[in-house]
């Protein structure tokens, strides 16, 4: 699994947007760590050439969707040249009809940087003035107020992007320094001037998959962190339940060579290498462990493969032109135009979010399975009917008088049930725009569900980490953890001391979940072993 560290962009260094190389880690750096953005020189040239082609099309006078026609079912309505600026302004106003909660700060910043990157590819026909303003808003902390609901995931994430884009023309609302202010005031506070949109620019701003893609990029990193933390939790559970790591032997993985399975097996092997706990029962009479431990590589590996499939789509989509129509050099579509300055404006469906929607739904289902097997390992440690003899019921030192970790498992079970609901496919279809837009993806809903799934999965893994750390307290005193699992144990203990008597664990559960979400489990393992988990 690729390195998803927040530091992958170089800390405070600016993220260069060029339409070709934006990564999920760079999106996170901008969205969560406030990295500045800078537009690459080659991208600026591409933007200029694209705008020149739009001007050529306007001069030719041919009808082109969204440039000099209406939108949706009104595609056949020609708009006079003197009304083209009003057309773009009206487009933003009419499409800013979202509902639901406001996107939070990091969601808005992810939306801004992903839209900027798509525009600088040079196929959207906007002026440099537009992309410069988007970059300046990010760098100055001008965050449009964007309503979360309204996208159908086809014709792009129209309503949310329209709310964002209104601020560019001095309308709508934005948050600056924590204050909700009108769009024109927000720009003025930052020393920025609104832009008057020209032909094609309004449509280019709102027609794309950037809400889905931006949310997916952030949640993908969260899901990958939860997966690596689950490998770490599973390794610690393997130790404290006196289970074997033979299930992670490379020979087993070689004869069923799925990449994810092999990676999870390697992670557990690395984390438990030279464990005195594992060695202490190597010749015991137990034949096999329960599936939740024995099949960890197979289940975690399948989740890893699902997230890798999603990552492939997200990385491609981050650097794609997803609006409509797209503006090309005519020679790119017709070899007979080679050597001319002709432009080709092509209508298509790159705004359709199906490629993300299906994988997001699948990935949410995968995280539900990751949480489910993690919760079952919690049960192996707590349940007096199945736990090992050295572990007391519910890991309480005085069972009966104290309940130990009984109720954190309840919470894990509740989260697993929520996750199973989130894992149901969110894709559906409701035709709109008078039937012109008769199949949509609902990809934004899938992105919201996947983001929630990643958050709740971290909560379940946190319960396993707490339980495994507590179970460690009942190992024989002279047995040492492996370096990897010891690092995980120590990290958990920084947030949650041993449970010697009952206390409220809610805050500690949140704290350990934060360690998962923020990648601190990764960092602890790297310090101990010299490298990250896969």
N, C-alpha and C positions, 0 to 999 in steps of 0.2 A: 504494500500500500504506500502511495507517495507520501512524502513528508508534508504534513499539514500544519506545521508550526507557524504561529503568528509572526515569528521573526524571519520568515522566509523572504520577506521583501527588504530586509536590511534595516529593521527597526523604524527610525524616524525618516529614512530616506523616502523621497517621492516615488510614487508608483507611476511609471511611464505608460501611458495609454497609446497604443498604436494600432488597435483593431485586430491584432494578430496574436498577442502573447499574454493576455490577461488570464490569471489563474485564480482558483478559489482562494488561495492564500493571500493573493494581492487584493481581492475583493474584501477579505476579512481585515486586512491591514487598513484599508480606507474606511470600512464600515465601523469597525470596533476600536481601532487604534488611532484613528484620525490622521493617517498618513496623507500627505498632500498628493495631488496628481499633477502630472505634466504631460502635455500632448507632444508626441514625437514629431520631428520635422517632416519625415516622409509622410506621416499621416496628414499633416497640414496640406501638403501638396496634393494628396489624394482628395481631400475635401474640396480644395479649390477647383480641381479638374471636374469633379462631380457637379459642382454648382454651375460651372460654365456649360455643361451639357444640358442642365435644366433650362438655362437661359436660351440656348439654341432651340430647344423644343418649343419654348414659349414663342420665340420669334417665328417659328415655322407655322404656328397656329393650329396644329393638329390637336384633336381632343385626346387628352391624357388623364387617366383616372387620378383624382386627388390633386392634380396640378391646375386644371382648368375645368373640372367637372365637379358635380356633387359627390356625395359619399354613400356607400351601401347601395340601397335600392335606387338612390338618386344618381347613379353612375351615368345615366344618359342625359342628365341635365347639364348643358353648357353654361359656364359662368363667364361673363364678360371680363376682359383683362383688367378693367379699372376696378373690379370688385375682388380681385384675387387675394389682396391682403386681408380684406374683411372676411373672405371665405376661411382663411387659416385661423383668424381670431375667433370667428364664430364656431369653428370646429372645436377649439379648446374649451370654449364656454359651454357648448352643448354637451360635450362628452364628459365634462367634470361632474358626473352625476352619481358618484359612488356612495356607498353606505358603510355601516359598520364602524369599528374602532379606527382610530388613527394609527397608521404605521408608526412603530417606534423609531428612535433615532438611527439605529444601525440598519434597520430595514430601508429607511429612506436613503441613507448614504449608499447602500448596496444598489438600490434602484438608480441613483444618479450616476454612479461610476460605470455600471453595466450599460446604461443607455448611451453615455458618452462614448464608451469604447465601440459600441455598434455603429454610431454615427461617423466616427473617424476612420472607419474602413474605407469610406469614399464611395458608397453606392446609394446614398440617401439624398443627395442634392441640397444639403443645407450649406449655409455660409460659415466661414470661420467664426464670425461674430457669435453664432449660436453655440458652437462647441466651446468657445472661450468662456462664454457666460456660464455654461454648465460646470466647467472646471473651476471657475472663480467662485461659484456658489459653494462647491464642495470645500474649497480651500479656506473660504471665509466663514464657514459654518452656517450658511443659510439653508435651512432644511424645510422644504415645502411640507405643508400639512396634506397628507395623502390618506384618503379613506380606503379601507382595506378591501371592501367588497365591490364588485361590479365587473371584474374581469371574467370573460368567458374562455380565455386562453385561445382565442382565435380572432383574427383581426388584431391580435396582440392583446396586451393587458391595457386596453383602451382607457377605461375610466380612471384607474390609478395613475397612469402616465399623464392623463389630461390634468388631473389635480396638480401633479408635479409641475407640468409645463406652464400652467397659468402664471406661476410666479415669474417666469422668464419675461412675460409681457407686463409685469407689474400688477397682476391681478391675483386672485386667490389669497392664500394665507400661508405664512411660514413661521417657523420657530427660530428665533435668533437669541442666543444667550439665555435660553429658557423662557423667553417671552413669545406668546402668540401675537403676531402683528400682521397687518395687510401686506400683500406681496410687494407693493411699491415701497412701503416703509422698510421692509426687510432688506430689499436691495439697497436702499438709501443708507441704511445703517452700515452696510458693508462697503459703501463707496462704489456701488455698481449701478449701472443704468439698465433699464429694461430694453428689450429688443422689440422692434416692429417686424413681425414675421412676414416673409415674402412667400411667393408661390412654392408649394410643396413642403415648406418647413414645419407647419403645424402637424400635418399628417406624419411626417418623418419622426417627429418627437413622440407621438403617442402610439404608433403602429409597430409593435414589437413585443418580444417575450421577456422583457427585462425584469418585471416583477417576479415572474416564475423563476427566472434564471438566477437573479440576485438572492432570493430566498433560498433556492436550492443550493447555491454555492456555500452559504453560511451553514445551513443545516447539514450538508454533506460533511463538512469538517467536524461538526458536533457529533454526527453519527459515527464517523471514523474514530474519534477520540473515545466515544463510549465503547466501541468494539475493542480497541486496544486495552482499555481499562477492564473490559470483561475478560479478556485473555489473562490479564494480571490477576483479577479477582479469582478466576477459575484455577489459576496456578496455585494461589494461596489456599483456596479451598481444597485442592488436591492434596496439599501437604497436611492441612489440619485434620482432614478426615482419614488420614493414613491410607490414601489411595495411591495407585501406581501411576507412573508416567510412561509405562510401556505402550499405552495407547498412542503416544506421540512419537514412537520410534520411526525414524525415516523410512525403514523398510515397508511399514504399513502404508505410508503416504505414496511411496513410489509405485505401488501396484494399483493405486487409485489416484492418478496424478491430477487432481484438481488444485489449481494454484492457491485458492483461499484456504483449503484444508491443510495443505503443506505449510503455509505461512503461520496459521494458528498453532499447529503442532510445534513448529520451530520456536515460536514465542514461549510456549509453556516449557519446552525443554531448556531454553536459555534462562528463564526465570527460576527454574528449580534445579539448575546445574549445581552439583556438589551439595545438595541439601542433606543435612544429617537426618532430618525427619524422614525423608524418602528412603534413605539408606537403612534406617533403623528397622524397617519391616519388609525388607526386600524378599526375605524367604518365609514370609507368613503363609498361612494356609488359605487366604482368600483367593478365589479363582478369578473373579471379575468384579469390577465396580459397576455401580448403577449407570444408566445411560447418560444422565446429566453430567457425569464426569468422564466416563469412558468415551462418549461420542462428542466431547467438546470440540475436537478438531473438525469433525464433519459438520456440526451445526454452526459453529462460529465461522468456519470456512465458507459455508454457503452464504452466510450474511456478508462476509467479506467480498465474495464474488458479486453479490447483488449491488453492494456499494461501489465496487469497481465499475460495474456496468453503468450505474448512474453517473459516476465521475466522468466516464468517457463522454456521455452526452452533455454534461454541464461544461466541460472544458471546450467542447466543440461549439456549444451554443454561446458561450461567453465571447467568442471571437467570430461570430457569424453576423451577417446582415439579415435582419429579420423584419424589416418594414416592407411596405408595398405602396406604389410600385418601386422597383429598383432601377437605378440609372447606370447604364453601361456605355462604354465605347462601342459603337455599332459593330466594329470588327470582332468583338468578343462573341457576337451572336450571328454574324453574317460575314464570312470571309471575303465576300465581294466588296465589302465596305473598307477593306484594308487600304491604308494610305489616305483616307479621308478623315475629316473632323466630325463625321456624323455621330449622333448619339442614338442610343436605343433605350427606351423606357419600357420595361417589361413588367406586366402584372403577374403575380404568382401568389404563392401561399406560404412563404417562409415565416409568416407570423403565427402559423398554426403550432400550438404547443404540444401536440400529441407525443412527439419524441421524448419530451420531458415528463408528461403526465403519466404515461404508462410506467416508466422507470421509477418515478417518485412513488407511485402506488405500490409497486413491487418492493421498493426499498423500505417503505413503511411497514409492509408485511414482514419483511426480513428482520427489522428491528424488533417487532413484536415477538418473533421467535427467539431472538437473542435475549430479550428480557424474560421470556418464559423459561428458558433453560437456566438462566441465572437464578430466578426465583426457586426453581426446583433444587438447585444446589443449596440455597438457603435452607430449604426444608430438610435436606440431608444433615445439616448441622444442628438444627433446632428440634426436630421431631423425635421424641423419645422412643417412638416405635421403629425408627430406622437408623438413628444416629449411632456413632461408634461408642463403645463402653466408656471411653475416657471423657466423653462430653456429657455434661449434665443436661437435663431437660431445659430446652429454650436458652441454654447457655447461662443460666442463672446460678450463682454460687449457692443460694439457698432456695431451690425450686419450691414453689408453693407460697412461701413468704414473699418471694420476688418472682416477677414474670419474665425478667430478662429481656430477650429480644423477640418475645412472642408477637408483639403488636407491630414492630417494623415489618415483619413478614406480612401481616395483614395489609399494610400499605403497599408493599411490593405486589401483592396479589391484586389489589385494586388497580394499581397502575398497569399491570399486565392486561387486565380486563379492558381498561381504556385503550390500550395499544391494539388489542385485537379489533376493536371497533374502528380505530384509525386505519388499520390495515386493509379495510374493505375498499375496493376500487372507488375512487371519487369521480372517475370520468363518467360523463353522461352527456346527453345532447338535448339542447333546447334551441330550435331554429329562431333566428332573430332577423331584424332589418327586412321585414316583409318577405322572408324566405330566401333572400339573396345569400345570407350567411347561414346556410342550412345544416352545417355540421361544425360543432365547436368542441374543444378539448377539455375545458374546465381545469386547465393545468394549474392555475393559481390556487384553487382549492386543494389540489394534490400537494402543492408546495407548502401550504399552511399545515396540512395534516402531517407531512413528513417532518416539518420543523418541530411540531408538537411531539411527534414520536421520538425524535432524537432527545428532546428534553426529558421526557418521561422515562426513556430507557436509561439515561444517566441516573435517574432516581432509583431505579431497580438495582442497577449495578452498585450504587452506593450502599444499599442495604446488604448486598452480598459482601462488599468490602468490610462493612462494620461487623457482620457476623463472623467472617473469617478471621478478622483481627481478634474478636472476642474468643473465638474457639482456640486461637493460639495460646491464650492464657492457661489452657488446660493441658498443653503438651508437657512432656517430661522436661524438667528444668535444664537438663544438660544437653538437650537437642537444639541445634541451631538451624534457623532457616537458611535457605540459599541466599546469596547476595541480592538477587533480584527480588525475591519475595520478602526479604527483610526490609528492603527499601520501601516496598509497598506497605508493609505493616507499619513501619516508622511514620510514613506520611499520614496514614489513617489515624495513628495515635496522636499526631500533632493536632488533629481536629477533634478527636474523640478519645478520651482516656478510657481505660478498662471500666466495664460496668460491674462494679462490685456490689452495688445495691440499686434498686430501681430509681430512675430519674426520667424526666422527659427527654427523649432522644430526637425530637423533631428538628431542633436547630442543628444538632450534630449530623443528622441525615442530610439536611440541606448543605451543610459545610462540606461533607464528603462528596455529595453530588457536584458541588462547585469545583472540587479538585478534578473530577472527571471532565466536566464541561470546559474547564480552562486549560486542559492539557497538562496539568501538574502531575498526574500519574505518569505520563510520558516522560516528563522532565526528571522525576525521581528515578525512574528505571534507567534513563540515559546516564545520569550521574553514577549510578551503581555499576552499570555494565559497559559503559563507554559508547553505547549506541542506542537508538530508539528501537522500540518494537516495530515489527513490520505492519 
